[in-house]
């Protein structure tokens, strides 16, 4: 069976991760890399001498032999539009988070994918962490009974080492805010476990990034789950020097659990009726970007899922509707924060 061909658009930290995962899989083949930066183009040619390198996605899509799958790893504000361009050429699309910066962009992607009968895969690699899969099992098996309260806390560092002058990070148009860029993976886990939210009350402030970002760096959010129970999100990127933690506390009628650590990857507390905590496999290390760190390095699972879906062996682990839902939740939180400010 011939290998599935991939093109990676954007050769920054995440794009390089995608390229490594594609090139290292026996069932896939890296055939194209796109980046507007000449230094990154040269780096791509050096690392992958047999791969076509382009300066724009338009050039790649205009060439002979469009990749079967196009991975969009560019700044957030480009994801939806570039995904649609790839779909128009009948390629399947892998979209890094966030799927878009508003619901309408996501709907446009979904509409185009249905028109051309192609898949859209949304990258939510934290779902593959052992602690996340364990939590999902607890909820699906109703081990905790009725869910009363959920608290999601995300406290990371992003400072001048991250927000470089003249870059896309920190802009409303291409970054969109810390809930999109830093914490959407954790909001996805919360949505994956407990479903949609309603009756949102939210506030935000910019403690440490005035002049560096066009949006606030911290926020408090309270809400009700549509399925029942209260929830809250506390988040900030104004933590001094390094990431502190990302954690989720779940309080149910039959037990309480807390998953914490910098990347929500360690079970800190488990006290559940008639339940013995199993030993979980170790988590993968975080993505290391030098001055700062990101979420777990689980991208190989994403690529494996794409291949399994296209070869008829599995279903999509995170589909476009789920990707859109996370964007919509963040959009509604932002709307409530703006209403409070005005």
N, C-alpha and C positions, 0 to 999 in steps of 0.2 A: 504494500500500500504506500502511495506517495505521501510525503510529509506535508503538513499544513503550513502554508507560507504566511509569515507575519511581517508587517512593517511597523516600526516604532516611530511615532511623531513626538519630538522633544527628547533631547539627549542630555538632560540634566540628571540630578540624582536618581529620580524615580525612573526616568527613561532608560538609564543605564542598567537599573535593576531589572526592568522588563526585558531588555536585550539579553542580559546574562541568562535569565530564566528560559527565554525562547531558544537561544543558541544551545543551551545545555540539555534540552529535552529531545529525546530520540525521535519523537513523533512530530516535531515542528522544525521549521527552517526560517532563520532570519534572513530576509531578502532585501530589506530597505530600512534606512534610517533617515530621519528628517530633522534638521535643526537650522535655524537662521544664523547662528553664530559660527563664524569661520573656524575658530579654534576648536569648537566641539565637532564640526564636520571633519577636521583633520584628525582629531582624536578617534572618531568613529572609523575613519579609513585605516588608521593604524591598528586599532583593535580588531576590526572586521574587514580585512582586505578584499574579501570576496563579496561584500555586501554593497549594493548601490546606495550612495549617499546623496541626498537632495537638500536644497536650501528652503524649499516650501512644500507643503502638502499638495499644492496644485501640481507641482512638477512631478511628484511621485505618482499621483493619480492619473496624470496625462501620459505617463510612460507605458510601454508594453508590459503586460503581465502585472496588473494590479494585485497586491497581496490579498490572499483570502481573508485575512484578519488584519485590521489596523488598530494599533494601540495608541490612544491619545494620552500623552503624558506631558502636555504643555501647561502653561498657567491656567488657572481655573476658568477665567473668563472666555477662553477659547474652546473649551471642551465641547459644548453643544454644537456650535457652528462647524467645527472641524469634524465632529462625529457625523453630522448630516452630510458633509461633503464626501466622506468615505462611503456612507450608505448609498449615496446617489450613484456611486461606481460599483454597487452590488457587493461591497465588502462587509463582512461582519465587523463589529466594532467593540473594542474594550475601552471603556471610559474610566480613567482615574477619577477619584473623588475630588470635588463633588461632580455629579452628573451635569449640573448647570448651576447658575447663580439665581435662578428663579423657576417657578413651576412652568411658566410658559415655554421657556427654553427646553425643559425636559419633555413637555408634551410634544413639541416640534420634533424632537429626536424620535420619540415613540411612534408618532404618526408616519414619519419617513421610513422607519424600520418595518412597519406593517405594510406600507406601500410596496416595498422592494423585497419583502419576505426574508429579512436578514436579522440575525440576533444582535442584541445589545447586552454586553456584559458590564456590570458595574463593579469596580474594585472595592471590596469591603473585606480586606484580608484579615481583620481582627476576628471575624466569625470563625476562623480556623484555629484560633488559639485554644489550647486544651481547657482553660478556665471558661471560655465562652461556650464551648461545646458542652461542658459539664453543666453550666447554668441553664442552657437550652434544654437539656435533658430533664433537669429538676422541674422546670416549668411545664414541659410537655407531659411529664408523668404526674403532675399536680402534687408533687411532694410537699410544697409549702402551703397548699390549700389556697384559700382566697388571699389575694395580694392586697395588703393594706397600704404600704408605703414603699416608695423607691427613691433613693437619693443618689444622684450621679454627681461626682465631683471631679473636676479636671483642672489641675494646677500645674502649669508648665512655665518654662522660661523661654521667652523670645525677646532678645534685646538687640543692640546695635550690631552684634555679630550676625544676626539674621536679616534685619531690615537695612539693607544697603541702599544708600541714596541712588536714585535713578532706576531702581529695579521695579519689578511688578509687585513684589510682596509689600503689603501695606496699602495698596490702592483698592478702592471700592470696585473699580471696573474689572480688574484682573484677579484680585485676591478675594475680595468679598467679605472678609472678616474671619475672626478666629474660630467661630463655630463651623465655618466651611473648611478652612485650611487645616486647623489643628485638631478640632474635636468632633468632626462629623462622623468619624469611625465609632466613637463612643455613643453618640446619639443613635447611630444605626444599630448598635447592640441593644440599646434600650428599646428601640422600636421593634426590633426582631424578637425580643423577649416578651414585650408587654403591649405592643400595638400602639395605636394613634393616641394623641392627647387632645384635650379641649380645656376651655376656661382658663386660658393662659394669663398669668400676671408676671410681668418681667420688668427689670430695670438693668441699666448698664452704666459703666463709667470708663474713662480712659485715664488710668492711674499713672502709667509709666511711659506711654508712647505718644504723647502729644508732639506733633511735628514729624513723627516717624510713620504714623499710620493715619488713614482717613476714616478709621472706625475705632470704637471702644475696645479695650483689651480685656474687660472683665464684666461679668454679669451674674445676676440672680434670677432664676426662673421658677415659678410654681405653677402647677396645673393639676388636672384630674386626668386619669386614663379613661378612655372611652369604655374599656372593659372593666372599669372599677378600680378604686384606690387612688391615693394621692401620690404625686411625684414632684421632684425638684431637681434642678440642675444648677450647680455652682461652678463657675469657670473663670479662669484667669490665665493670661500669659505674662503677668507682671511679677511672677515669682523670681526672686533674686538668684542670679548666677546659673542655676540648673533646674531641670524638671523636679517637681516634688512628687506628685502622684496623680493617677487617674483611678478612681474607685467607684464601685457601685455597692450600695447597701440595699438589700431586699428584706422587707419585714412582712411575713405572711402569717396566717393564723396558725400554722403548724411548725413554724421555724423562722430562723433569721440567718442570713448569710452575708458575708462581705468579701468582695474580690477587690484587691487593691494592687499596690506596686506602681511604679512610674507609668506602666502601660496596661493597667488592669489585667494583669496576667498571673497574680498570686492569690490563692484562696487564703484569706487571713482569718476568717471566722465561719464556722459551719455548725449550727446547733439546730437540728431538725428532728422532729418526732420519728422514732423507729427507723433511723437512718444512720448508716456508718459511712463516713467520708472515704471514698476510694482514693488510691494513690494515682495522681494524674501524671501523664508524661510531661517532661520538661518543656517549657515554652521556648520558641526560637528567640534569639536576641533581638533587640531593637535595631532598626535601620540607623546606622551611624553616619552622620553627615559632618563629622569633624567637630565644629563648635557646638553643635546641638544634635539631639537624637529624636527620632520619630517613632512611629508605632512598630509593631512586630514585623520581622522580615518573613512574611508568609506569602510573598508574591508567587512562589512556585506553585502553590495550591491553586491560585487564580488561573495561571496558564494551563495547568493540568485540567482544570474544570472546563476551560474553553475547548481544549482538544477532545475531552470526553464527550462534551455536548455535540460537537461537530462530527464525531465518529459514532454517535448514537449510543454511547455507553452510559450517559448520565443526563441530569437536568441542570439548568443554570442555578448556581448557588445563590447569586444575587441578581435578580432581573431588573429591567428598566423601571418597572412600576415601583419597586422597592427603593431604587435610587432616587426616583422622583419624590417619593414620600418623605425621605429624609430631608431633601431640599425644601420641600413645602413646610415641614415642621420648623426648620431654621428660619425660613422666610416669615412665618407667622410669629415666631419669637421676636425677630427684628422689628416687625410691624408694631407689636405691643410695646417694645422699648422706645420706639420713636414716638408713639402716642403719649407715653409718660413724659418724655422730654418736652413735648409741645403742649 
